[in-house]
Amino acid sequence: MPDATLGPVQDVATLDIRLATPNDAGALAATTRLGFESYMEWAPPGWRPPPRALELRAIRERLKQTTTWCAMAVGDDGEPAGHVGITHAAERDRPHVRIPGRAHLWMLFVRPPWWGTGLAARLHRLALEEAARQGYEMIRLYTPAGQARARAFYEREGWAPAGRAFPEPLLGLDLMEYRRALG
């Protein structure tokens, strides 16, 4: 595994990126957990990430859905470096009601040794390309309002805030919605 203090030992351009399957849920959950743990740097005192078992189950179930696309980057050493996933967008208050023409960037997490290497941008680009290929016209995402690094990344990548922050009880943080046109 790359040492976080030394950075990755492999060029981002040579990372293997493949479609994730439900069997990858454990690796995806571990990477997601690292991202959630980094939230403790800015989250309110006492905040804790959601239980790992809950995240693992949610990822496994989402990966089984035909509307989900997820890609993961894996290093030469077999270790996951990051992942990105999209699905259809649904109404926030009525998750069973799909929003026509709109994809949802479900998750984008990169392991700390790969922060700042361009991997997030590469995964992000692949997700946008896939959403456009699937015929979506717009894509949205939710990110914590307090996650300045992620928000700056998305804004650099052409996303714009869509409304005000709102509470997300399962995560225990306020989220912001961002949107971006595709094509």
NORMO-V426663 format. One record per backbone hydrogen bond with DSSP energy under -0.5 kcal/mol. CO is the residue of the C=O (numbers start at 1). NH is the residue of the N-H. Records with the same first field share a line. If there is no record, write none. Layout:
# NORMO-V426663
CO->NH / NH
This chain:
# NORMO-V426663
3->6 / 7
7->3
11->14
12->15
16->18 / 74
18->72
21->24
22->25
24->28
25->29
26->30
27->31
28->32
29->33
30->34
31->35
32->36
33->37
34->38
35->39
36->39
37->40
38->41
39->42 / 43
44->47
51->54 / 55
52->56
53->57
54->58
55->59
56->60
57->61
58->62
59->63
60->64
61->64 / 65
62->65
65->68
69->86
70->20
71->84
72->18
73->81 / 82
74->16
75->78
79->75
81->111
82->73
83->109
84->71
85->106 / 107
86->69
87->104
89->99
94->91 / 97
96->98
97->91
98->100
99->102
101->137 / 138
102->89
103->140
104->87 / 106
105->142
107->85
109->83
111->114
112->115
113->8
114->117 / 119
118->122
119->123
120->124
121->125
122->126
123->127
124->128
125->129
126->130
127->131
128->132
129->133
130->134
131->136
132->135
137->182
138->103
139->180
140->105
141->178
143->176
144->147
146->148
147->151
148->152
149->153
150->154
151->155
152->156
153->157
154->159
155->158
160->179
166->175
167->169
168->171 / 172 / 173
173->168
174->145
175->166
176->143
177->162
178->141
179->160
180->139
